[in-house]
Amino acid sequence: MVLAAPAFGQTIEDGSGARIGPADAALVLELVQRNLTGPDAKVSALRRSGASHICGSVNVKNRDGL
């Protein structure tokens, strides 16, 4: 399952959004969109850490495209 934020390229690329539920997955993508300037962020390894924390990885390209 791949989720994408509207009009942006942020994606959850490994299906880990299913582990935290669609509402929280959408919230993660919204926060990534709001806080990172790159439109191509790739989110992975999402998981819960306690009742109120979500952990995971975000990969974005730098200004040089690397």
C-alpha positions as a LaTeX table, in Angstrom:
\begin{tabular}{lrrr}
\hline
Residue & $x$ (\AA) & $y$ (\AA) & $z$ (\AA) \\
\hline
Met1 & 0.00 & 0.00 & 0.00 \\
Val2 & 1.46 & 3.35 & $-1.02$ \\
Leu3 & $-0.05$ & 6.57 & 0.29 \\
Ala4 & 0.71 & 9.96 & $-1.18$ \\
Ala5 & $-0.11$ & 13.44 & $-0.03$ \\
Pro6 & $-2.13$ & 15.47 & $-2.52$ \\
Ala7 & $-0.04$ & 17.51 & $-4.99$ \\
Phe8 & 3.22 & 16.41 & $-3.41$ \\
Gly9 & 5.46 & 13.40 & $-3.92$ \\
Gln10 & 5.78 & 12.28 & $-0.31$ \\
Thr11 & 5.17 & 8.55 & $-0.12$ \\
Ile12 & 5.26 & 5.72 & 2.36 \\
Glu13 & 7.26 & 3.36 & 0.25 \\
Asp14 & 7.32 & 0.13 & 2.23 \\
Gly15 & 3.70 & $-0.33$ & 3.30 \\
Ser16 & 4.51 & 0.45 & 6.93 \\
Gly17 & 1.67 & 2.99 & 7.00 \\
Ala18 & $-0.71$ & 0.06 & 7.39 \\
Arg19 & 0.89 & $-0.69$ & 10.80 \\
Ile20 & $-0.07$ & 2.72 & 12.19 \\
Gly21 & $-3.41$ & 3.15 & 10.40 \\
Pro22 & $-4.52$ & 5.44 & 7.58 \\
Ala23 & $-5.29$ & 8.49 & 9.74 \\
Asp24 & $-1.86$ & 8.49 & 11.41 \\
Ala25 & $-0.12$ & 7.72 & 8.10 \\
Ala26 & $-1.82$ & 10.76 & 6.56 \\
Leu27 & $-0.75$ & 12.86 & 9.55 \\
Val28 & 2.87 & 11.74 & 9.15 \\
Leu29 & 2.81 & 12.71 & 5.47 \\
Glu30 & 1.25 & 16.08 & 6.31 \\
Leu31 & 3.96 & 16.80 & 8.89 \\
Val32 & 6.70 & 15.78 & 6.47 \\
Gln33 & 5.19 & 18.04 & 3.80 \\
Arg34 & 4.90 & 20.94 & 6.23 \\
Asn35 & 8.46 & 20.67 & 7.57 \\
Leu36 & 10.58 & 19.65 & 4.58 \\
Thr37 & 11.05 & 21.69 & 1.42 \\
Gly38 & 11.76 & 18.75 & $-0.89$ \\
Pro39 & 8.70 & 17.43 & $-2.72$ \\
Asp40 & 10.07 & 13.90 & $-3.04$ \\
Ala41 & 10.38 & 12.71 & 0.56 \\
Lys42 & 10.20 & 8.95 & 1.02 \\
Val43 & 8.92 & 7.72 & 4.36 \\
Ser44 & 9.55 & 4.15 & 5.57 \\
Ala45 & 9.76 & 1.91 & 8.63 \\
Leu46 & 6.83 & 3.55 & 10.42 \\
Arg47 & 6.02 & 2.02 & 13.78 \\
Arg48 & 4.48 & 3.00 & 17.09 \\
Ser49 & 6.67 & 3.69 & 20.10 \\
Gly50 & 4.33 & 3.85 & 23.06 \\
Ala51 & 0.83 & 5.25 & 22.94 \\
Ser52 & 1.59 & 8.68 & 21.49 \\
His53 & 4.79 & 8.40 & 19.42 \\
Ile54 & 5.42 & 7.25 & 15.86 \\
Cys55 & 8.95 & 6.47 & 14.69 \\
Gly56 & 10.25 & 5.97 & 11.17 \\
Ser57 & 12.67 & 7.12 & 8.49 \\
Val58 & 12.46 & 9.96 & 5.99 \\
Asn59 & 14.76 & 10.11 & 2.97 \\
Val60 & 15.04 & 13.32 & 0.93 \\
Lys61 & 17.50 & 14.60 & $-1.63$ \\
Asn62 & 19.78 & 17.48 & $-0.73$ \\
Arg63 & 20.20 & 20.65 & $-2.79$ \\
Asp64 & 22.70 & 18.86 & $-5.08$ \\
Gly65 & 20.16 & 16.16 & $-5.85$ \\
Leu66 & 22.05 & 13.51 & $-3.88$ \\
\hline
\end{tabular}
